[in-house]
Amino acid sequence: MTSSSSASFVPPGSVPSAQPASAILQFGTSRFLLAHADLFVSQALERGDAIGRITVVQTTDSAESALRVEALSLGQPYPVHIRGLVGERTVDDVVEGRAVLRAYSARRDWNAVRREAMTVEVIISNTGDRGFCLDPADTADSVADRSRPPRSFPAKIAALLLERFETVPQTSLSLFPCELVSGNGDKLRTLVRDLATAWNAPPAFFDFLSARCRFANSLVDRIVSEPLQPVGAVAEPYALWAIEAQEGLVLPCRHPAIVVTDDLARYEQLKLHILNLGHTVLADLWISGGRPARETVREAMADPSVRRTLETVWEREVVPVFAAQGLGLEAELYVEETRQRFLNPFLAHRLSDIAGNHAEKKVRRLQPIVERSLLLAEPIHQPILTSMTNRRS
């Protein structure tokens, strides 16, 4: 982790003895978080480098999430199978995630979630592609009943922060939304402020948001290809959590995969418009070509026609745009690294999973690189990306 005066890690020894058993509240039960942030905290706990353990909150009515919550609520370790290549070396290890202390359902256990939210130091979230969507039912009247959870995730956070302001206004909180949205921390803060305004929150609450709540912009990166039942995951060795430096930010842990940076945009652009773009290009070819329902990324890469299309997109339609911004070498190296990750012989990363919310992903992952090309003095010819972005489905 790069050092920064703008972010800090508070070692366990310096935390007051009244610290609750869980120092971190997490919204989302995804296999990704289990093999990413949760595993980082678990590994850091073994070294005394984490602020504490995690309480997980289910935010959806998914049956699969409910099974994970049931398993996680026991507080037992879960397996993460790390499989892949690191250079010439094959990695095929099973590690245990031990950071999750308990798990709740927001719908069923909201009062318990409220209690936890009053004492934790960090909130982490990954609520999916639609996680930042608001619900018109979350009105001032509806949230006045504190015993009932708001419907949307941003409204849940806004309601909990309002209650925290009313009960423990002198305590600080760092929030790390891990949703794949550029400027995710800024966006969540704006949503919270807008909701609080609509709910006629007192002016002092907005001072509390500015003084006591740190919303971190961050980027997460790890291919987590499969869930293990009832809880666990299969993941690649590569992992990154890039966090934008910010004064007063408290990190959940110290870990080699966590980078605190003043240039988060560079990490975001490379991942979004090379790795994520690559996944969406493969998904688009899978959809439009009527390819096998259970086809994986690796299997698609073994098809000469599919592989040629993706390589052409990277080489002729993406890297030249980065090169025009002075990031050509970095883009080429990231393409090489991404190619190795896509060819990982151990991961069964199904294109059907990647293709979820495909139209929205094309808008986020493909369209910006086309728009950036059009702003260049000599726009890059991008026939494949242009065709894909023009297709609505």
Residue pairs with C-beta under 8 A, 6 or more apart in sequence:
1 251
1 254
1 255
1 256
1 258
1 259
1 260
2 259
2 260
2 261
3 260
4 245
4 260
4 262
5 247
6 245
6 246
6 247
6 248
6 249
6 260
7 243
7 245
7 246
7 249
7 250
7 251
7 260
8 249
8 250
8 251
9 49
9 51
9 250
9 251
9 253
9 254
10 51
10 121
10 250
11 48
11 49
12 48
12 50
12 51
12 52
13 48
15 23
15 51
15 52
19 52
19 119
20 52
20 116
20 119
20 120
21 52
21 53
21 101
22 52
22 53
22 54
22 55
22 101
22 102
22 116
22 120
23 50
23 51
23 52
23 53
23 120
23 121
23 122
23 252
24 41
24 51
24 52
24 53
24 54
24 55
24 99
24 120
24 121
24 122
24 123
24 124
24 252
25 54
25 55
25 57
25 113
25 116
25 117
25 120
25 122
25 123
25 124
26 33
26 37
26 38
26 54
26 55
26 56
26 57
26 123
26 124
26 125
27 57
27 59
27 106
27 123
27 124
27 125
27 126
27 127
27 153
27 156
27 157
28 56
28 57
28 59
28 124
28 125
28 126
28 127
28 128
28 131
28 178
29 56
29 58
29 65
29 68
29 69
29 72
29 103
30 126
30 128
31 224
31 226
31 227
31 228
31 232
31 233
32 126
32 220
32 222
32 224
32 233
33 124
33 126
33 178
34 68
34 78
34 80
34 97
34 100
34 224
34 231
34 232
34 233
35 80
35 97
35 222
35 224
35 233
35 234
35 235
36 178
36 220
36 222
36 224
36 235
36 239
36 241
37 124
37 126
37 176
37 178
37 220
37 241
37 252
38 54
38 56
38 97
38 99
38 100
39 80
39 95
39 97
39 99
40 239
40 241
40 252
40 253
40 255
40 257
40 258
41 50
41 53
41 54
41 99
41 252
41 253
41 255
42 96
42 97
42 98
42 99
43 95
43 255
44 50
44 253
44 254
44 255
45 53
45 98
45 99
45 253
47 254
49 253
49 254
49 255
50 99
50 252
50 253
50 254
51 121
51 122
51 250
51 251
51 252
51 253
52 121
53 99
53 100
53 101
54 99
54 100
54 101
54 124
55 100
55 101
55 102
55 103
55 104
55 113
55 116
55 120
56 69
56 72
56 100
56 102
56 103
56 104
57 103
57 104
57 105
57 106
57 113
58 65
58 66
58 68
58 69
58 103
58 104
58 105
58 106
58 107
59 106
59 127
59 131
59 153
59 156
60 127
60 128
61 107
64 227
66 105
67 229
67 230
67 231
68 103
68 230
68 231
69 103
69 104
69 105
70 103
70 230
71 78
71 230
71 231
72 78
72 100
72 102
72 103
72 231
73 102
73 103
73 104
75 100
75 101
75 102
77 96
77 97
77 98
78 96
78 97
78 100
78 228
78 231
78 232
79 94
79 95
79 96
79 97
79 228
79 232
80 94
80 95
80 96
80 97
80 232
80 233
80 234
80 235
81 93
81 94
81 228
81 232
81 233
81 234
81 235
82 91
82 92
82 93
82 94
82 95
82 235
82 236
82 237
83 91
83 92
83 93
83 234
83 235
83 236
83 237
83 344
83 346
83 347
84 90
84 91
84 236
84 237
84 238
84 341
84 344
84 346
84 347
85 91
85 237
85 340
85 344
85 345
86 237
91 237
92 346
97 232
104 112
104 113
104 116
106 113
106 149
106 156
107 149
110 147
110 148
110 149
111 147
113 149
113 160
114 146
114 160
114 163
117 123
117 160
117 163
117 164
118 163
118 164
118 167
118 168
119 168
120 173
121 172
121 173
121 174
121 250
122 173
122 174
122 175
122 176
122 250
122 251
122 252
123 157
123 173
123 174
123 175
123 176
124 175
124 176
124 177
124 178
124 252
125 131
125 153
125 157
125 175
125 176
125 177
125 178
125 179
125 188
126 177
126 178
126 179
126 220
127 153
127 179
128 179
129 179
129 180
129 356
129 357
129 360
129 361
130 357
131 153
131 179
132 153
132 154
132 179
132 181
132 187
132 188
132 191
133 152
134 152
134 154
134 155
134 191
134 195
135 150
135 151
135 152
135 155
137 151
138 150
138 151
138 152
138 155
138 195
139 198
139 199
140 198
140 199
140 200
142 148
142 150
143 150
143 155
143 158
143 159
143 199
146 159
146 163
149 156
149 159
150 156
150 158
150 159
154 188
154 191
154 192
154 195
155 195
157 175
157 188
157 192
158 191
158 192
158 195
158 196
158 199
161 173
161 192
161 196
161 205
161 208
161 209
161 213
162 196
162 199
162 201
162 205
164 171
164 173
165 204
165 205
165 208
169 208
169 212
170 212
171 212
172 212
172 213
172 214
172 248
172 250
173 212
173 213
173 214
174 213
174 214
174 216
174 248
174 249
174 250
174 251
175 185
175 188
175 213
175 214
175 215
175 216
176 185
176 216
176 218
176 243
176 252
177 184
177 185
177 187
177 188
177 215
177 216
177 218
178 184
178 218
178 220
178 241
180 220
180 272
180 276
180 364
181 187
181 364
182 268
182 272
182 364
183 217
184 217
184 218
185 215
185 216
185 217
185 218
185 244
186 215
186 217
188 215
189 209
189 213
189 215
192 209
193 206
193 209
196 205
196 206
196 209
214 246
214 248
214 249
214 250
216 243
216 244
216 246
216 249
217 243
217 244
217 264
218 241
218 242
218 243
218 244
218 264
219 240
219 241
219 242
219 264
219 267
219 268
219 271
220 240
220 241
221 238
221 239
221 240
221 241
221 242
221 267
221 271
221 275
222 235
222 236
222 238
222 239
222 240
223 235
223 236
223 238
223 341
223 344
223 347
223 349
224 233
224 234
224 235
224 236
225 234
225 235
225 236
225 296
225 347
225 348
225 349
225 350
226 233
226 234
226 347
226 348
226 349
227 233
227 234
228 234
234 346
234 347
234 348
236 341
236 344
236 347
238 337
238 341
239 257
240 257
240 259
240 267
241 255
241 257
241 258
241 259
242 259
242 261
242 264
242 267
242 268
243 249
243 251
243 258
243 259
243 260
243 261
243 264
244 260
244 261
244 262
244 264
245 260
245 261
245 262
251 258
251 260
259 267
261 267
266 327
266 330
269 322
269 327
270 322
270 327
270 330
270 331
270 334
271 334
272 364
272 365
272 368
273 318
273 321
273 322
273 365
273 368
273 369
274 314
274 318
274 331
274 334
274 335
274 338
275 334
275 338
275 341
276 361
276 364
276 365
277 313
277 318
277 365
277 366
277 369
278 310
278 313
278 314
278 338
278 342
279 297
279 354
279 365
280 354
280 358
280 361
280 362
280 365
280 366
280 388
281 309
281 310
281 313
281 366
281 384
281 385
281 388
282 297
282 300
282 301
282 306
282 310
282 351
282 354
283 351
283 354
283 355
283 358
283 361
284 358
284 362
284 388
284 391
285 291
285 300
285 306
285 309
285 310
286 295
286 300
286 351
286 352
286 355
287 355
287 358
287 393
288 391
291 300
291 351
292 299
293 352
294 350
294 352
295 350
295 351
295 352
296 347
296 348
296 349
296 350
296 351
297 342
297 347
297 349
297 351
297 354
298 342
298 343
298 344
298 345
298 347
298 348
298 349
300 306
300 307
300 351
301 307
301 310
301 342
301 343
309 384
312 384
313 384
313 385
314 335
315 335
316 380
316 381
316 382
317 369
317 373
317 380
317 381
317 382
317 383
317 384
317 385
318 331
318 335
318 369
318 385
319 328
319 331
319 332
319 335
320 328
320 380
321 369
321 372
321 373
321 376
321 380
322 328
322 330
322 331
323 331
324 376
324 380
325 372
358 393
359 392
359 393
362 388
362 389
363 389
366 385
366 388
366 389
367 389
369 382
369 385
370 382
370 385
370 386
370 389
373 379
373 380
373 382
